[in-house]
Amino acid sequence: MTVQELVNTLPLKVVSGQASLGKEISGGYASDLLSNVMGQARAGNIWVTMQGHQNIVAVASLAGLSAVIIAGSVEPEKDAVRKAGTEEIVVLTTSLTSFEVVGRLYQLGIKGE
């Protein structure tokens, strides 16, 4: 499944990275602990978090993630959006809770590693 297909399926808003929506999603990861994501998430994963600061962009870039979903109606900070745009990182937002997003991803066949 591509990020674009996911956007077409779930109630997600594209905040940045529109040019990278064709990326394939290899699996999923959910955590709000940045060091945990850096050590455990795999390239191509989609990451579910409730954090909206610019460090999520650095982690997504370092880990080679396909996209970041910021759950729970949390809006990313302006610096995070600007940095994500510069680094072509897909950042998505949703009003769904993290729990709901992960459940829906799993139902769509996106599993953890």
C-alpha positions in Angstrom: 0.0 0.0 0.0 1.2 3.5 -0.8 0.9 6.5 1.5 -1.5 8.0 -1.1 -3.8 4.9 -0.9 -3.8 5.3 2.9 -4.7 8.9 2.6 -7.6 8.0 0.4 -8.8 5.3 2.9 -8.4 6.9 6.3 -9.4 10.4 7.6 -5.9 11.9 7.2 -4.9 15.4 6.3 -1.6 15.8 4.3 0.5 18.5 6.1 3.7 18.1 4.1 5.5 15.8 1.7 2.8 15.8 -1.1 5.5 14.9 -3.6 6.3 11.7 -1.7 2.8 10.3 -1.3 3.7 7.5 -3.7 6.1 5.8 -1.2 5.3 2.2 -0.3 4.5 1.4 3.3 6.4 -1.7 4.5 4.9 -1.8 8.0 3.9 0.3 11.0 5.3 1.5 14.2 3.7 3.4 17.1 5.6 5.2 19.9 6.1 8.6 21.4 9.6 7.9 22.6 11.9 9.2 19.9 14.9 7.0 20.8 12.6 4.0 20.7 11.5 4.9 17.2 15.1 5.4 16.0 16.2 2.1 17.4 13.1 -0.1 16.4 11.3 1.4 13.4 12.4 0.1 10.0 12.8 2.0 6.8 9.5 2.2 4.9 7.4 2.1 8.1 4.6 4.5 8.8 5.0 6.0 12.3 2.0 6.9 14.6 2.7 9.5 17.3 1.1 12.3 19.2 4.1 14.5 19.0 4.2 17.5 16.7 7.6 19.1 17.3 10.3 19.3 14.7 12.3 16.4 16.2 9.8 14.0 14.7 11.0 15.1 11.3 14.6 14.4 12.1 13.7 10.9 13.4 11.6 10.1 10.4 14.4 11.2 8.1 17.1 9.2 10.0 14.9 6.1 10.1 13.9 6.4 6.4 10.2 6.2 7.3 7.5 6.5 4.6 5.3 8.9 6.7 4.4 10.1 10.1 0.8 10.2 11.3 0.2 12.7 14.2 -2.9 11.4 16.0 -5.4 12.8 18.4 -6.0 16.2 16.7 -2.5 17.3 17.6 -1.3 20.0 15.1 2.4 20.0 14.2 4.4 23.1 15.1 5.2 25.5 12.3 9.0 24.6 12.5 8.1 20.9 12.1 6.0 21.6 9.0 8.7 23.8 7.6 11.5 21.2 8.2 9.3 18.4 6.9 8.8 20.3 3.7 12.5 20.9 3.3 13.3 17.3 3.9 10.3 16.0 1.8 9.0 14.0 4.8 5.3 13.1 4.6 3.5 14.3 7.7 -0.2 13.5 8.1 -2.6 14.5 10.9 -5.9 12.9 12.1 -8.5 13.4 14.7 -8.4 9.6 15.4 -6.7 8.5 18.6 -3.4 6.6 18.3 -5.2 3.5 19.3 -7.8 3.9 16.5 -5.2 4.7 13.9 -3.1 1.6 14.7 -6.2 -0.6 14.7 -7.2 0.7 11.3 -3.7 0.3 9.9 -3.7 -3.3 11.1 -7.1 -4.0 9.5 -5.7 -2.7 6.2 -2.9 -5.2 6.4 -0.1 -2.9 7.7 1.5 -4.9 10.4 4.4 -4.3 12.9 7.8 -5.8 12.2 
